[in-house]
Amino acid sequence: MKDLISVFAYCPDNRRKKVLQDLLNQLQPIRDRFEIMVVAHSTISELSYDLVDHFYYDSSNKLLVDFDVRKKHWFSNHLYDINSTLVYPASTHLAIYSLLYYTFNFSKFKKFNKVHCLEYDINLNNLDLLDDVNSTLDNYDTVMFRRERDGWLYGTYFAFTMNNFPDDYFVYDEEKILNQLRNSKTKMTECITDKLLTSNGRTIILEPLSKLDPTSVFQKIDNHMNNELLWCVPLCSNSTDMMYFFVYNDKGGDYDVDVVVNNKHLNIKTSCLGCWYLEPLGDIKDIDEILVLVNKEIKKHITLNDENRDMFRKHNFIKDIK
């Protein structure tokens, strides 16, 4: 019996549809050993249908914007410790896991034993990698790839057997998925998936990231905007109600940051690699809306109200180092 490749996709425009189609074309030589399924939160090109065996479309591409389920980031220097869940865009965790849980159920229904999950924009250099991982699944239940210098796990490609999964993995429970995210330290999908796939004593091997992609490109599309100025976030003091705006130029580019707070304007210009800026915004109780523009493009729009101010304080704060 063939094994399954499940390609996770979100291709709302022709550029991304073409990226998916290129991957599917690349996978054609191994269709004698693998069936190919695309699971997507968008439609795909008509030309792609002949390149797959199965297609599942879920129109609900739900993004998570609440402060307690967005990815958590840290910044520290000799003066402050900073925590923020507003560095990256809205979390795609639920959108990704809805496709993963469908893959669980489809694989069980069709009696696949080995499943390979690829993101549609993976920079796949060599098809031999899939055969190698497939062989590894003879001895382990899960294969993931880990960055050597810090242990960071990549979600671009992982594979698993269907052995000994708990029964509740075959029931889609949105609230359970969200609670797993809330209870995780980093709120990052990559730090949850390995735990999900190693329940019930399932085994795992963590392969070196260099094996996944020796060129270190990994993905053809930067959905996290890693080449842009991301550290431009509002914060609340953990000891008072004072709000601040923090900018950290970790890219070294020229950035013109405009912050509009309740229709009042603040401008910060930065072109210095490694420079950071901290400007007061006012009392959190008096702030309802924050609009952030970088080089005249809107990057963040944050609304505060009586229901979410405490949540904002808990997850987006600056703490003095005594």
C-alpha positions, 0 to 999 in steps of 0.5 A: 500500500502507498503512504500519504503526503499531506500538503498544508496550503493557503493560496488565496492568490495566483502567486501562492497557487503557483508555488503550490503547483510547483511543489506538486509537480516536483512530487510527481516522480514518487506517486508510485509510492505515495498518494498526494493530498492537499488540505487547504484553506483556499481554492487551488489552481485547476491545473493542480487537480490532476497532480493530486489524489485527494483535495480537502477545502476548509473555507474557515481560515480562522486566525487567532488575535486574542493576546493569550493565544498569540506567539510569545516573544521576549526582549531583555537588556540591562534595564528591562525585561519585555514580553510581547505577543504582538511581534508576529501577525495573528496566530495561524495555529488553529488554521494549521491544526484543523488541517492536521486533525483532518489529516489524522481522520482521513488517514485512519479512514483510508488506512494509511500507516505513514503520513508526511506533512509538508507546507506548500511553500517548502523548499524541497531540495531532494525527493530522496528525503521523503524516502529516507524519512519513510524508512526511518518511520519503520523504527520511530513513530514521529520524525521532526527536524531540529535546529542544531544551535538551539533545538528549535523544531521546524514545522515545514515538514514532519512525518508520523505513523498512525500507531497508537494515537488516542481516540480523541485525536479523531474528534475535532475539538476547537476549544481543546486545541485553544487550551493547549495553546493557552497552556503552552509557554511560547504559544508557538505551534512548533513547540506543541506539535512534537508533544501532540505526536508523542502521546501514548508513548509514541517514539520520536527522532529529531533529525538535524535541520541541515538534512531538511534543507542544506541551503537553509532557505526552508520556505519560499514565502515568508509568512511571518514577515521576518525581513520587516521591522517586527519589534514595534509594539505597545507594552504596559508596565508590570508595576503601574498602568503606564503604557509604552511603545517599544521599537527595536531595530534588529534589521538595521534598515531605515524605518519610519514608525508612526503610532496613533493612540486615540487620535494622538500621533507619535513618530519614531525614526530608526536606521541604527542596527540594534538600537531600541526606543521606549516612549510613553503612551499614557495610562492604559485605562485611557487608551482604546485604540492603537494604530501602528504604521511602518514606512506608511503601511499599516502593520498593527491595529490594536483595540483595548476595552474593559474585557481585554485590558487585563489580558493585555497586561498579562501578556504584553508588559515591560518589567524593570530589572532591579 
